Structure formats: C-alpha cells, structure tokens
Amino acid sequence: MGPEHPGTATSLNNLALLYSNQGNYEEALPLYQRALAIYKKVLGPDHPNTILVQNSYTLLQQEIQNKKSANSEEGSQ
C-alpha cells in the first residue's frame, strides 16, 4: 500500500477513531483530514467511505467546539 491507497486511508481513519474515543481529539483531527483527502482523491466525494470519514470528522469538530464552549462557560462562573 502506498500513501494514497484506500487501505492507507482506512488505517488512518481507524487510528483517528481510536484517538477520538480516547478523548485525544487534537491527535485525531489531522488523521481524519488525511484519510478524507485520500478517499476524495481515489474514491470520489460520493463514495460511502468518503462520506463516513467526512461525517466522523465533522462530528469530532463539533465535539471539540462543544468542549471549548463548556470550558469557557465554566471559566466565567
């Protein structure tokens, strides 16, 4: 497998999911980004794998934003 093989993207996605589940969001984000870029290039934007990674990436971004909002609210109390 090379750096732009779908299997590489799958491995990146799986590692990102692991980091995300452990709460290591900042580690997961760039892995999702790389997996998404590979899938878009190789499989196209409408492929189920591309859509799955896009959804995971978007949900993680929302989770990070929610945590930042919660932390800023706690700090203002």
N, CA, C, O and CB atoms as a CASP TS submission, in Angstrom:
PFRMAT TS
TARGET T0000
AUTHOR 0000-0000-0000
METHOD Language model
MODEL 1
PARENT N/A
ATOM      1  N   MET     1       0.842  -1.188   0.000  1.00  0.00           N
ATOM      2  CA  MET     1       0.000   0.000   0.000  1.00  0.00           C
ATOM      3  C   MET     1       0.879   1.240   0.000  1.00  0.00           C
ATOM      4  O   MET     1       1.894   1.309   0.693  1.00  0.00           O
ATOM      5  CB  MET     1      -0.953   0.004   1.217  1.00  0.00           C
ATOM      6  N   GLY     2       0.472   2.195  -0.777  1.00  0.00           N
ATOM      7  CA  GLY     2       1.180   3.461  -0.834  1.00  0.00           C
ATOM      8  C   GLY     2       0.465   4.521  -0.016  1.00  0.00           C
ATOM      9  O   GLY     2      -0.554   4.243   0.616  1.00  0.00           O
ATOM     10  N   PRO     3       1.000   5.736  -0.027  1.00  0.00           N
ATOM     11  CA  PRO     3       0.434   6.807   0.785  1.00  0.00           C
ATOM     12  C   PRO     3      -0.953   7.267   0.336  1.00  0.00           C
ATOM     13  O   PRO     3      -1.650   7.943   1.093  1.00  0.00           O
ATOM     14  CB  PRO     3       1.361   7.972   0.774  1.00  0.00           C
ATOM     15  N   GLU     4      -1.364   6.910  -0.883  1.00  0.00           N
ATOM     16  CA  GLU     4      -2.689   7.313  -1.363  1.00  0.00           C
ATOM     17  C   GLU     4      -3.580   6.110  -1.670  1.00  0.00           C
ATOM     18  O   GLU     4      -4.536   6.222  -2.437  1.00  0.00           O
ATOM     19  CB  GLU     4      -2.550   8.181  -2.608  1.00  0.00           C
ATOM     20  N   HIS     5      -3.275   4.985  -1.084  1.00  0.00           N
ATOM     21  CA  HIS     5      -4.076   3.772  -1.261  1.00  0.00           C
ATOM     22  C   HIS     5      -5.285   3.833  -0.318  1.00  0.00           C
ATOM     23  O   HIS     5      -5.157   4.312   0.809  1.00  0.00           O
ATOM     24  CB  HIS     5      -3.217   2.485  -0.989  1.00  0.00           C
ATOM     25  N   PRO     6      -6.438   3.360  -0.756  1.00  0.00           N
ATOM     26  CA  PRO     6      -7.600   3.353   0.139  1.00  0.00           C
ATOM     27  C   PRO     6      -7.351   2.608   1.453  1.00  0.00           C
ATOM     28  O   PRO     6      -7.921   2.965   2.484  1.00  0.00           O
ATOM     29  CB  PRO     6      -8.779   2.733  -0.568  1.00  0.00           C
ATOM     30  N   GLY     7      -6.510   1.586   1.423  1.00  0.00           N
ATOM     31  CA  GLY     7      -6.180   0.877   2.656  1.00  0.00           C
ATOM     32  C   GLY     7      -5.436   1.759   3.643  1.00  0.00           C
ATOM     33  O   GLY     7      -5.606   1.631   4.856  1.00  0.00           O
ATOM     34  N   THR     8      -4.612   2.652   3.118  1.00  0.00           N
ATOM     35  CA  THR     8      -3.920   3.616   3.977  1.00  0.00           C
ATOM     36  C   THR     8      -4.935   4.543   4.629  1.00  0.00           C
ATOM     37  O   THR     8      -4.842   4.841   5.819  1.00  0.00           O
ATOM     38  CB  THR     8      -2.882   4.433   3.169  1.00  0.00           C
ATOM     39  N   ALA     9      -5.905   4.994   3.840  1.00  0.00           N
ATOM     40  CA  ALA     9      -6.955   5.864   4.377  1.00  0.00           C
ATOM     41  C   ALA     9      -7.764   5.143   5.451  1.00  0.00           C
ATOM     42  O   ALA     9      -8.133   5.740   6.463  1.00  0.00           O
ATOM     43  CB  ALA     9      -7.884   6.344   3.250  1.00  0.00           C
ATOM     44  N   THR    10      -8.034   3.874   5.231  1.00  0.00           N
ATOM     45  CA  THR    10      -8.769   3.090   6.227  1.00  0.00           C
ATOM     46  C   THR    10      -7.979   3.000   7.530  1.00  0.00           C
ATOM     47  O   THR    10      -8.548   3.140   8.612  1.00  0.00           O
ATOM     48  CB  THR    10      -9.070   1.678   5.688  1.00  0.00           C
ATOM     49  N   SER    11      -6.690   2.769   7.432  1.00  0.00           N
ATOM     50  CA  SER    11      -5.843   2.708   8.633  1.00  0.00           C
ATOM     51  C   SER    11      -5.813   4.050   9.351  1.00  0.00           C
ATOM     52  O   SER    11      -5.890   4.100  10.579  1.00  0.00           O
ATOM     53  CB  SER    11      -4.414   2.281   8.264  1.00  0.00           C
ATOM     54  N   LEU    12      -5.701   5.138   8.594  1.00  0.00           N
ATOM     55  CA  LEU    12      -5.711   6.474   9.195  1.00  0.00           C
ATOM     56  C   LEU    12      -7.038   6.738   9.896  1.00  0.00           C
ATOM     57  O   LEU    12      -7.069   7.276  11.003  1.00  0.00           O
ATOM     58  CB  LEU    12      -5.453   7.551   8.126  1.00  0.00           C
ATOM     59  N   ASN    13      -8.127   6.357   9.248  1.00  0.00           N
ATOM     60  CA  ASN    13      -9.444   6.541   9.839  1.00  0.00           C
ATOM     61  C   ASN    13      -9.577   5.741  11.130  1.00  0.00           C
ATOM     62  O   ASN    13     -10.087   6.252  12.127  1.00  0.00           O
ATOM     63  CB  ASN    13     -10.533   6.132   8.849  1.00  0.00           C
ATOM     64  N   ASN    14      -9.123   4.498  11.116  1.00  0.00           N
ATOM     65  CA  ASN    14      -9.215   3.663  12.317  1.00  0.00           C
ATOM     66  C   ASN    14      -8.395   4.232  13.467  1.00  0.00           C
ATOM     67  O   ASN    14      -8.836   4.207  14.616  1.00  0.00           O
ATOM     68  CB  ASN    14      -8.753   2.246  12.009  1.00  0.00           C
ATOM     69  N   LEU    15      -7.219   4.738  13.167  1.00  0.00           N
ATOM     70  CA  LEU    15      -6.388   5.349  14.201  1.00  0.00           C
ATOM     71  C   LEU    15      -7.041   6.628  14.724  1.00  0.00           C
ATOM     72  O   LEU    15      -7.018   6.896  15.925  1.00  0.00           O
ATOM     73  CB  LEU    15      -4.979   5.651  13.655  1.00  0.00           C
ATOM     74  N   ALA    16      -7.618   7.410  13.823  1.00  0.00           N
ATOM     75  CA  ALA    16      -8.324   8.624  14.244  1.00  0.00           C
ATOM     76  C   ALA    16      -9.491   8.277  15.158  1.00  0.00           C
ATOM     77  O   ALA    16      -9.726   8.957  16.157  1.00  0.00           O
ATOM     78  CB  ALA    16      -8.825   9.412  13.021  1.00  0.00           C
ATOM     79  N   LEU    17     -10.216   7.229  14.820  1.00  0.00           N
ATOM     80  CA  LEU    17     -11.336   6.795  15.651  1.00  0.00           C
ATOM     81  C   LEU    17     -10.857   6.373  17.038  1.00  0.00           C
ATOM     82  O   LEU    17     -11.494   6.693  18.042  1.00  0.00           O
ATOM     83  CB  LEU    17     -12.084   5.639  14.977  1.00  0.00           C
ATOM     84  N   LEU    18      -9.749   5.665  17.093  1.00  0.00           N
ATOM     85  CA  LEU    18      -9.174   5.263  18.375  1.00  0.00           C
ATOM     86  C   LEU    18      -8.817   6.488  19.216  1.00  0.00           C
ATOM     87  O   LEU    18      -9.188   6.575  20.387  1.00  0.00           O
ATOM     88  CB  LEU    18      -7.929   4.388  18.155  1.00  0.00           C
ATOM     89  N   TYR    19      -8.095   7.432  18.613  1.00  0.00           N
ATOM     90  CA  TYR    19      -7.736   8.657  19.334  1.00  0.00           C
ATOM     91  C   TYR    19      -8.983   9.408  19.794  1.00  0.00           C
ATOM     92  O   TYR    19      -9.044   9.890  20.925  1.00  0.00           O
ATOM     93  CB  TYR    19      -6.870   9.568  18.447  1.00  0.00           C
ATOM     94  N   SER    20      -9.955   9.502  18.927  1.00  0.00           N
ATOM     95  CA  SER    20     -11.182  10.211  19.265  1.00  0.00           C
ATOM     96  C   SER    20     -11.887   9.556  20.446  1.00  0.00           C
ATOM     97  O   SER    20     -12.338  10.244  21.361  1.00  0.00           O
ATOM     98  CB  SER    20     -12.114  10.263  18.061  1.00  0.00           C
ATOM     99  N   ASN    21     -11.982   8.243  20.428  1.00  0.00           N
ATOM    100  CA  ASN    21     -12.629   7.521  21.530  1.00  0.00           C
ATOM    101  C   ASN    21     -11.879   7.669  22.847  1.00  0.00           C
ATOM    102  O   ASN    21     -12.474   7.565  23.920  1.00  0.00           O
ATOM    103  CB  ASN    21     -12.753   6.051  21.183  1.00  0.00           C
ATOM    104  N   GLN    22     -10.574   7.913  22.767  1.00  0.00           N
ATOM    105  CA  GLN    22      -9.764   8.124  23.967  1.00  0.00           C
ATOM    106  C   GLN    22      -9.796   9.576  24.432  1.00  0.00           C
ATOM    107  O   GLN    22      -9.225   9.909  25.470  1.00  0.00           O
ATOM    108  CB  GLN    22      -8.328   7.701  23.708  1.00  0.00           C
ATOM    109  N   GLY    23     -10.458  10.437  23.672  1.00  0.00           N
ATOM    110  CA  GLY    23     -10.513  11.854  24.012  1.00  0.00           C
ATOM    111  C   GLY    23      -9.332  12.650  23.500  1.00  0.00           C
ATOM    112  O   GLY    23      -9.186  13.822  23.847  1.00  0.00           O
ATOM    113  N   ASN    24      -8.482  12.043  22.683  1.00  0.00           N
ATOM    114  CA  ASN    24      -7.327  12.734  22.097  1.00  0.00           C
ATOM    115  C   ASN    24      -7.737  13.373  20.771  1.00  0.00           C
ATOM    116  O   ASN    24      -7.287  12.966  19.700  1.00  0.00           O
ATOM    117  CB  ASN    24      -6.134  11.748  21.886  1.00  0.00           C
ATOM    118  N   TYR    25      -8.596  14.377  20.870  1.00  0.00           N
ATOM    119  CA  TYR    25      -9.201  14.971  19.683  1.00  0.00           C
ATOM    120  C   TYR    25      -8.191  15.652  18.770  1.00  0.00           C
ATOM    121  O   TYR    25      -8.296  15.561  17.547  1.00  0.00           O
ATOM    122  CB  TYR    25     -10.246  15.962  20.092  1.00  0.00           C
ATOM    123  N   GLU    26      -7.232  16.320  19.348  1.00  0.00           N
ATOM    124  CA  GLU    26      -6.249  17.033  18.523  1.00  0.00           C
ATOM    125  C   GLU    26      -5.360  16.067  17.747  1.00  0.00           C
ATOM    126  O   GLU    26      -4.830  16.423  16.694  1.00  0.00           O
ATOM    127  CB  GLU    26      -5.384  17.944  19.397  1.00  0.00           C
ATOM    128  N   GLU    27      -5.193  14.861  18.250  1.00  0.00           N
ATOM    129  CA  GLU    27      -4.440  13.834  17.519  1.00  0.00           C
ATOM    130  C   GLU    27      -5.292  13.255  16.388  1.00  0.00           C
ATOM    131  O   GLU    27      -4.775  12.910  15.325  1.00  0.00           O
ATOM    132  CB  GLU    27      -3.982  12.703  18.478  1.00  0.00           C
ATOM    133  N   ALA    28      -6.587  13.155  16.625  1.00  0.00           N
ATOM    134  CA  ALA    28      -7.489  12.532  15.658  1.00  0.00           C
ATOM    135  C   ALA    28      -7.758  13.414  14.442  1.00  0.00           C
ATOM    136  O   ALA    28      -7.862  12.907  13.325  1.00  0.00           O
ATOM    137  CB  ALA    28      -8.796  12.188  16.327  1.00  0.00           C
ATOM    138  N   LEU    29      -7.872  14.713  14.641  1.00  0.00           N
ATOM    139  CA  LEU    29      -8.252  15.612  13.545  1.00  0.00           C
ATOM    140  C   LEU    29      -7.388  15.483  12.296  1.00  0.00           C
ATOM    141  O   LEU    29      -7.931  15.279  11.210  1.00  0.00           O
ATOM    142  CB  LEU    29      -8.198  17.021  14.021  1.00  0.00           C
ATOM    143  N   PRO    30      -6.061  15.594  12.404  1.00  0.00           N
ATOM    144  CA  PRO    30      -5.256  15.516  11.177  1.00  0.00           C
ATOM    145  C   PRO    30      -5.311  14.146  10.504  1.00  0.00           C
ATOM    146  O   PRO    30      -5.134  14.042   9.291  1.00  0.00           O
ATOM    147  CB  PRO    30      -3.821  15.859  11.490  1.00  0.00           C
ATOM    148  N   LEU    31      -5.554  13.104  11.283  1.00  0.00           N
ATOM    149  CA  LEU    31      -5.676  11.771  10.691  1.00  0.00           C
ATOM    150  C   LEU    31      -6.959  11.660   9.877  1.00  0.00           C
ATOM    151  O   LEU    31      -6.963  11.102   8.780  1.00  0.00           O
ATOM    152  CB  LEU    31      -5.645  10.689  11.783  1.00  0.00           C
ATOM    153  N   TYR    32      -8.049  12.198  10.424  1.00  0.00           N
ATOM    154  CA  TYR    32      -9.294  12.235   9.651  1.00  0.00           C
ATOM    155  C   TYR    32      -9.106  13.065   8.380  1.00  0.00           C
ATOM    156  O   TYR    32      -9.580  12.682   7.310  1.00  0.00           O
ATOM    157  CB  TYR    32     -10.450  12.814  10.504  1.00  0.00           C
ATOM    158  N   GLN    33      -8.417  14.195   8.500  1.00  0.00           N
ATOM    159  CA  GLN    33      -8.189  15.052   7.331  1.00  0.00           C
ATOM    160  C   GLN    33      -7.422  14.311   6.246  1.00  0.00           C
ATOM    161  O   GLN    33      -7.778  14.389   5.070  1.00  0.00           O
ATOM    162  CB  GLN    33      -7.428  16.318   7.735  1.00  0.00           C
ATOM    163  N   ARG    34      -6.378  13.596   6.630  1.00  0.00           N
ATOM    164  CA  ARG    34      -5.578  12.853   5.644  1.00  0.00           C
ATOM    165  C   ARG    34      -6.384  11.726   5.017  1.00  0.00           C
ATOM    166  O   ARG    34      -6.324  11.516   3.805  1.00  0.00           O
ATOM    167  CB  ARG    34      -4.312  12.286   6.298  1.00  0.00           C
ATOM    168  N   ALA    35      -7.138  10.999   5.838  1.00  0.00           N
ATOM    169  CA  ALA    35      -7.976   9.918   5.309  1.00  0.00           C
ATOM    170  C   ALA    35      -9.014  10.474   4.341  1.00  0.00           C
ATOM    171  O   ALA    35      -9.260   9.896   3.282  1.00  0.00           O
ATOM    172  CB  ALA    35      -8.673   9.156   6.457  1.00  0.00           C
ATOM    173  N   LEU    36      -9.611  11.581   4.706  1.00  0.00           N
ATOM    174  CA  LEU    36     -10.622  12.201   3.855  1.00  0.00           C
ATOM    175  C   LEU    36     -10.033  12.648   2.524  1.00  0.00           C
ATOM    176  O   LEU    36     -10.645  12.448   1.475  1.00  0.00           O
ATOM    177  CB  LEU    36     -11.256  13.388   4.568  1.00  0.00           C
ATOM    178  N   ALA    37      -8.862  13.244   2.563  1.00  0.00           N
ATOM    179  CA  ALA    37      -8.208  13.692   1.325  1.00  0.00           C
ATOM    180  C   ALA    37      -7.915  12.513   0.397  1.00  0.00           C
ATOM    181  O   ALA    37      -8.107  12.605  -0.816  1.00  0.00           O
ATOM    182  CB  ALA    37      -6.902  14.441   1.650  1.00  0.00           C
ATOM    183  N   ILE    38      -7.454  11.419   0.970  1.00  0.00           N
ATOM    184  CA  ILE    38      -7.161  10.229   0.155  1.00  0.00           C
ATOM    185  C   ILE    38      -8.444   9.681  -0.459  1.00  0.00           C
ATOM    186  O   ILE    38      -8.502   9.426  -1.662  1.00  0.00           O
ATOM    187  CB  ILE    38      -6.467   9.135   1.008  1.00  0.00           C
ATOM    188  N   TYR    39      -9.460   9.504   0.357  1.00  0.00           N
ATOM    189  CA  TYR    39     -10.712   8.952  -0.157  1.00  0.00           C
ATOM    190  C   TYR    39     -11.317   9.839  -1.242  1.00  0.00           C
ATOM    191  O   TYR    39     -11.792   9.335  -2.260  1.00  0.00           O
ATOM    192  CB  TYR    39     -11.712   8.770   0.979  1.00  0.00           C
ATOM    193  N   LYS    40     -11.302  11.153  -1.033  1.00  0.00           N
ATOM    194  CA  LYS    40     -11.854  12.055  -2.051  1.00  0.00           C
ATOM    195  C   LYS    40     -11.104  11.919  -3.368  1.00  0.00           C
ATOM    196  O   LYS    40     -11.710  11.896  -4.439  1.00  0.00           O
ATOM    197  CB  LYS    40     -11.799  13.508  -1.568  1.00  0.00           C
ATOM    198  N   LYS    41      -9.791  11.831  -3.280  1.00  0.00           N
ATOM    199  CA  LYS    41      -8.971  11.750  -4.485  1.00  0.00           C
ATOM    200  C   LYS    41      -9.133  10.408  -5.191  1.00  0.00           C
ATOM    201  O   LYS    41      -9.264  10.359  -6.414  1.00  0.00           O
ATOM    202  CB  LYS    41      -7.509  11.979  -4.140  1.00  0.00           C
ATOM    203  N   VAL    42      -9.124   9.328  -4.427  1.00  0.00           N
ATOM    204  CA  VAL    42      -9.095   7.990  -5.014  1.00  0.00           C
ATOM    205  C   VAL    42     -10.504   7.447  -5.291  1.00  0.00           C
ATOM    206  O   VAL    42     -10.740   6.841  -6.336  1.00  0.00           O
ATOM    207  CB  VAL    42      -8.348   7.037  -4.091  1.00  0.00           C
ATOM    208  N   LEU    43     -11.425   7.661  -4.368  1.00  0.00           N
ATOM    209  CA  LEU    43     -12.755   7.068  -4.492  1.00  0.00           C
ATOM    210  C   LEU    43     -13.833   8.062  -4.904  1.00  0.00           C
ATOM    211  O   LEU    43     -14.894   7.673  -5.391  1.00  0.00           O
ATOM    212  CB  LEU    43     -13.141   6.435  -3.198  1.00  0.00           C
ATOM    213  N   GLY    44     -13.553   9.351  -4.703  1.00  0.00           N
ATOM    214  CA  GLY    44     -14.534  10.376  -5.037  1.00  0.00           C
ATOM    215  C   GLY    44     -15.339  10.810  -3.826  1.00  0.00           C
ATOM    216  O   GLY    44     -15.391  10.102  -2.819  1.00  0.00           O
ATOM    217  N   PRO    45     -15.969  11.979  -3.925  1.00  0.00           N
ATOM    218  CA  PRO    45     -16.668  12.551  -2.774  1.00  0.00           C
ATOM    219  C   PRO    45     -17.963  11.836  -2.391  1.00  0.00           C
ATOM    220  O   PRO    45     -18.449  12.005  -1.273  1.00  0.00           O
ATOM    221  CB  PRO    45     -16.971  13.975  -3.049  1.00  0.00           C
ATOM    222  N   ASP    46     -18.525  11.046  -3.298  1.00  0.00           N
ATOM    223  CA  ASP    46     -19.805  10.398  -3.020  1.00  0.00           C
ATOM    224  C   ASP    46     -19.679   8.939  -2.596  1.00  0.00           C
ATOM    225  O   ASP    46     -20.686   8.261  -2.389  1.00  0.00           O
ATOM    226  CB  ASP    46     -20.676  10.482  -4.226  1.00  0.00           C
ATOM    227  N   HIS    47     -18.458   8.460  -2.470  1.00  0.00           N
ATOM    228  CA  HIS    47     -18.248   7.066  -2.054  1.00  0.00           C
ATOM    229  C   HIS    47     -18.613   6.928  -0.574  1.00  0.00           C
ATOM    230  O   HIS    47     -18.353   7.839   0.211  1.00  0.00           O
ATOM    231  CB  HIS    47     -16.763   6.619  -2.304  1.00  0.00           C
ATOM    232  N   PRO    48     -19.207   5.807  -0.188  1.00  0.00           N
ATOM    233  CA  PRO    48     -19.588   5.618   1.220  1.00  0.00           C
ATOM    234  C   PRO    48     -18.435   5.803   2.212  1.00  0.00           C
ATOM    235  O   PRO    48     -18.648   6.350   3.294  1.00  0.00           O
ATOM    236  CB  PRO    48     -20.167   4.245   1.398  1.00  0.00           C
ATOM    237  N   ASN    49     -17.237   5.365   1.873  1.00  0.00           N
ATOM    238  CA  ASN    49     -16.099   5.549   2.789  1.00  0.00           C
ATOM    239  C   ASN    49     -15.772   7.025   2.966  1.00  0.00           C
ATOM    240  O   ASN    49     -15.477   7.472   4.075  1.00  0.00           O
ATOM    241  CB  ASN    49     -14.861   4.798   2.270  1.00  0.00           C
ATOM    242  N   THR    50     -15.824   7.780   1.872  1.00  0.00           N
ATOM    243  CA  THR    50     -15.559   9.217   1.945  1.00  0.00           C
ATOM    244  C   THR    50     -16.593   9.893   2.834  1.00  0.00           C
ATOM    245  O   THR    50     -16.252  10.709   3.690  1.00  0.00           O
ATOM    246  CB  THR    50     -15.565   9.851   0.536  1.00  0.00           C
ATOM    247  N   ILE    51     -17.843   9.550   2.627  1.00  0.00           N
ATOM    248  CA  ILE    51     -18.928  10.150   3.409  1.00  0.00           C
ATOM    249  C   ILE    51     -18.806   9.777   4.885  1.00  0.00           C
ATOM    250  O   ILE    51     -19.033  10.618   5.755  1.00  0.00           O
ATOM    251  CB  ILE    51     -20.297   9.703   2.863  1.00  0.00           C
ATOM    252  N   LEU    52     -18.455   8.545   5.169  1.00  0.00           N
ATOM    253  CA  LEU    52     -18.285   8.097   6.556  1.00  0.00           C
ATOM    254  C   LEU    52     -17.199   8.901   7.270  1.00  0.00           C
ATOM    255  O   LEU    52     -17.398   9.358   8.396  1.00  0.00           O
ATOM    256  CB  LEU    52     -17.939   6.601   6.594  1.00  0.00           C
ATOM    257  N   VAL    53     -16.056   9.071   6.616  1.00  0.00           N
ATOM    258  CA  VAL    53     -14.961   9.824   7.234  1.00  0.00           C
ATOM    259  C   VAL    53     -15.344  11.295   7.368  1.00  0.00           C
ATOM    260  O   VAL    53     -15.028  11.928   8.376  1.00  0.00           O
ATOM    261  CB  VAL    53     -13.661   9.681   6.405  1.00  0.00           C
ATOM    262  N   GLN    54     -16.021  11.843   6.362  1.00  0.00           N
ATOM    263  CA  GLN    54     -16.464  13.241   6.442  1.00  0.00           C
ATOM    264  C   GLN    54     -17.384  13.433   7.642  1.00  0.00           C
ATOM    265  O   GLN    54     -17.258  14.417   8.371  1.00  0.00           O
ATOM    266  CB  GLN    54     -17.187  13.665   5.139  1.00  0.00           C
ATOM    267  N   ASN    55     -18.301  12.504   7.847  1.00  0.00           N
ATOM    268  CA  ASN    55     -19.207  12.592   8.996  1.00  0.00           C
ATOM    269  C   ASN    55     -18.450  12.496  10.318  1.00  0.00           C
ATOM    270  O   ASN    55     -18.715  13.265  11.242  1.00  0.00           O
ATOM    271  CB  ASN    55     -20.263  11.489   8.922  1.00  0.00           C
ATOM    272  N   SER    56     -17.523  11.569  10.410  1.00  0.00           N
ATOM    273  CA  SER    56     -16.731  11.418  11.637  1.00  0.00           C
ATOM    274  C   SER    56     -15.929  12.679  11.924  1.00  0.00           C
ATOM    275  O   SER    56     -15.848  13.133  13.066  1.00  0.00           O
ATOM    276  CB  SER    56     -15.788  10.209  11.527  1.00  0.00           C
ATOM    277  N   TYR    57     -15.339  13.236  10.879  1.00  0.00           N
ATOM    278  CA  TYR    57     -14.541  14.459  11.015  1.00  0.00           C
ATOM    279  C   TYR    57     -15.415  15.622  11.484  1.00  0.00           C
ATOM    280  O   TYR    57     -15.033  16.370  12.384  1.00  0.00           O
ATOM    281  CB  TYR    57     -13.857  14.812   9.675  1.00  0.00           C
ATOM    282  N   THR    58     -16.579  15.767  10.875  1.00  0.00           N
ATOM    283  CA  THR    58     -17.486  16.852  11.246  1.00  0.00           C
ATOM    284  C   THR    58     -17.969  16.697  12.682  1.00  0.00           C
ATOM    285  O   THR    58     -18.015  17.672  13.431  1.00  0.00           O
ATOM    286  CB  THR    58     -18.682  16.898  10.292  1.00  0.00           C
ATOM    287  N   LEU    59     -18.326  15.481  13.067  1.00  0.00           N
ATOM    288  CA  LEU    59     -18.769  15.244  14.443  1.00  0.00           C
ATOM    289  C   LEU    59     -17.668  15.549  15.451  1.00  0.00           C
ATOM    290  O   LEU    59     -17.937  16.091  16.523  1.00  0.00           O
ATOM    291  CB  LEU    59     -19.233  13.800  14.607  1.00  0.00           C
ATOM    292  N   LEU    60     -16.443  15.207  15.115  1.00  0.00           N
ATOM    293  CA  LEU    60     -15.327  15.496  16.013  1.00  0.00           C
ATOM    294  C   LEU    60     -15.116  17.000  16.141  1.00  0.00           C
ATOM    295  O   LEU    60     -14.870  17.502  17.238  1.00  0.00           O
ATOM    296  CB  LEU    60     -14.042  14.820  15.510  1.00  0.00           C
ATOM    297  N   GLN    61     -15.210  17.714  15.033  1.00  0.00           N
ATOM    298  CA  GLN    61     -15.083  19.172  15.101  1.00  0.00           C
ATOM    299  C   GLN    61     -16.166  19.767  16.003  1.00  0.00           C
ATOM    300  O   GLN    61     -15.894  20.679  16.783  1.00  0.00           O
ATOM    301  CB  GLN    61     -15.169  19.789  13.687  1.00  0.00           C
ATOM    302  N   GLN    62     -17.385  19.252  15.897  1.00  0.00           N
ATOM    303  CA  GLN    62     -18.475  19.732  16.746  1.00  0.00           C
ATOM    304  C   GLN    62     -18.207  19.413  18.213  1.00  0.00           C
ATOM    305  O   GLN    62     -18.473  20.236  19.088  1.00  0.00           O
ATOM    306  CB  GLN    62     -19.808  19.112  16.307  1.00  0.00           C
ATOM    307  N   GLU    63     -17.686  18.234  18.480  1.00  0.00           N
ATOM    308  CA  GLU    63     -17.369  17.842  19.853  1.00  0.00           C
ATOM    309  C   GLU    63     -16.296  18.752  20.445  1.00  0.00           C
ATOM    310  O   GLU    63     -16.395  19.167  21.600  1.00  0.00           O
ATOM    311  CB  GLU    63     -16.905  16.377  19.899  1.00  0.00           C
ATOM    312  N   ILE    64     -15.281  19.057  19.659  1.00  0.00           N
ATOM    313  CA  ILE    64     -14.223  19.962  20.122  1.00  0.00           C
ATOM    314  C   ILE    64     -14.810  21.332  20.431  1.00  0.00           C
ATOM    315  O   ILE    64     -14.484  21.935  21.454  1.00  0.00           O
ATOM    316  CB  ILE    64     -13.097  20.084  19.063  1.00  0.00           C
ATOM    317  N   GLN    65     -15.668  21.819  19.556  1.00  0.00           N
ATOM    318  CA  GLN    65     -16.286  23.130  19.766  1.00  0.00           C
ATOM    319  C   GLN    65     -17.166  23.120  21.014  1.00  0.00           C
ATOM    320  O   GLN    65     -17.159  24.079  21.785  1.00  0.00           O
ATOM    321  CB  GLN    65     -17.116  23.539  18.535  1.00  0.00           C
ATOM    322  N   ASN    66     -17.916  22.049  21.214  1.00  0.00           N
ATOM    323  CA  ASN    66     -18.761  21.944  22.407  1.00  0.00           C
ATOM    324  C   ASN    66     -17.923  21.951  23.682  1.00  0.00           C
ATOM    325  O   ASN    66     -18.293  22.595  24.663  1.00  0.00           O
ATOM    326  CB  ASN    66     -19.610  20.670  22.348  1.00  0.00           C
ATOM    327  N   LYS    67     -16.804  21.245  23.673  1.00  0.00           N
ATOM    328  CA  LYS    67     -15.929  21.220  24.851  1.00  0.00           C
ATOM    329  C   LYS    67     -15.329  22.599  25.117  1.00  0.00           C
ATOM    330  O   LYS    67     -15.224  23.027  26.266  1.00  0.00           O
ATOM    331  CB  LYS    67     -14.806  20.185  24.664  1.00  0.00           C
ATOM    332  N   LYS    68     -14.935  23.291  24.045  1.00  0.00           N
ATOM    333  CA  LYS    68     -14.390  24.639  24.211  1.00  0.00           C
ATOM    334  C   LYS    68     -15.445  25.569  24.794  1.00  0.00           C
ATOM    335  O   LYS    68     -15.144  26.378  25.671  1.00  0.00           O
ATOM    336  CB  LYS    68     -13.878  25.189  22.867  1.00  0.00           C
ATOM    337  N   SER    69     -16.677  25.459  24.312  1.00  0.00           N
ATOM    338  CA  SER    69     -17.764  26.294  24.829  1.00  0.00           C
ATOM    339  C   SER    69     -18.043  25.982  26.291  1.00  0.00           C
ATOM    340  O   SER    69     -18.238  26.891  27.098  1.00  0.00           O
ATOM    341  CB  SER    69     -19.036  26.095  23.999  1.00  0.00           C
ATOM    342  N   ALA    70     -18.061  24.708  26.629  1.00  0.00           N
ATOM    343  CA  ALA    70     -18.308  24.311  28.016  1.00  0.00           C
ATOM    344  C   ALA    70     -17.195  24.803  28.931  1.00  0.00           C
ATOM    345  O   ALA    70     -17.459  25.261  30.043  1.00  0.00           O
ATOM    346  CB  ALA    70     -18.440  22.788  28.123  1.00  0.00           C
ATOM    347  N   ASN    71     -15.957  24.711  28.469  1.00  0.00           N
ATOM    348  CA  ASN    71     -14.827  25.175  29.275  1.00  0.00           C
ATOM    349  C   ASN    71     -14.867  26.678  29.470  1.00  0.00           C
ATOM    350  O   ASN    71     -14.545  27.167  30.553  1.00  0.00           O
ATOM    351  CB  ASN    71     -13.509  24.774  28.626  1.00  0.00           C
ATOM    352  N   SER    72     -15.256  27.418  28.447  1.00  0.00           N
ATOM    353  CA  SER    72     -15.302  28.873  28.592  1.00  0.00           C
ATOM    354  C   SER    72     -16.451  29.284  29.510  1.00  0.00           C
ATOM    355  O   SER    72     -16.342  30.284  30.220  1.00  0.00           O
ATOM    356  CB  SER    72     -15.451  29.550  27.216  1.00  0.00           C
ATOM    357  N   GLU    73     -17.544  28.532  29.505  1.00  0.00           N
ATOM    358  CA  GLU    73     -18.654  28.817  30.413  1.00  0.00           C
ATOM    359  C   GLU    73     -18.258  28.522  31.854  1.00  0.00           C
ATOM    360  O   GLU    73     -18.633  29.264  32.762  1.00  0.00           O
ATOM    361  CB  GLU    73     -19.894  27.997  30.025  1.00  0.00           C
ATOM    362  N   GLU    74     -17.510  27.455  32.074  1.00  0.00           N
ATOM    363  CA  GLU    74     -17.051  27.117  33.424  1.00  0.00           C
ATOM    364  C   GLU    74     -16.094  28.179  33.946  1.00  0.00           C
ATOM    365  O   GLU    74     -16.116  28.513  35.130  1.00  0.00           O
ATOM    366  CB  GLU    74     -16.370  25.738  33.436  1.00  0.00           C
ATOM    367  N   GLY    75     -15.268  28.702  33.075  1.00  0.00           N
ATOM    368  CA  GLY    75     -14.296  29.711  33.470  1.00  0.00           C
ATOM    369  C   GLY    75     -14.924  31.043  33.823  1.00  0.00           C
ATOM    370  O   GLY    75     -14.332  31.833  34.558  1.00  0.00           O
ATOM    371  N   SER    76     -16.120  31.304  33.307  1.00  0.00           N
ATOM    372  CA  SER    76     -16.761  32.590  33.571  1.00  0.00           C
ATOM    373  C   SER    76     -17.638  32.558  34.812  1.00  0.00           C
ATOM    374  O   SER    76     -18.219  33.576  35.188  1.00  0.00           O
ATOM    375  CB  SER    76     -17.587  33.009  32.381  1.00  0.00           C
ATOM    376  N   GLN    77     -17.736  31.398  35.451  1.00  0.00           N
ATOM    377  CA  GLN    77     -18.580  31.301  36.653  1.00  0.00           C
ATOM    378  C   GLN    77     -17.806  31.613  37.894  1.00  0.00           C
ATOM    379  O   GLN    77     -18.360  31.579  38.992  1.00  0.00           O
ATOM    380  CB  GLN    77     -19.188  29.924  36.774  1.00  0.00           C
TER
END
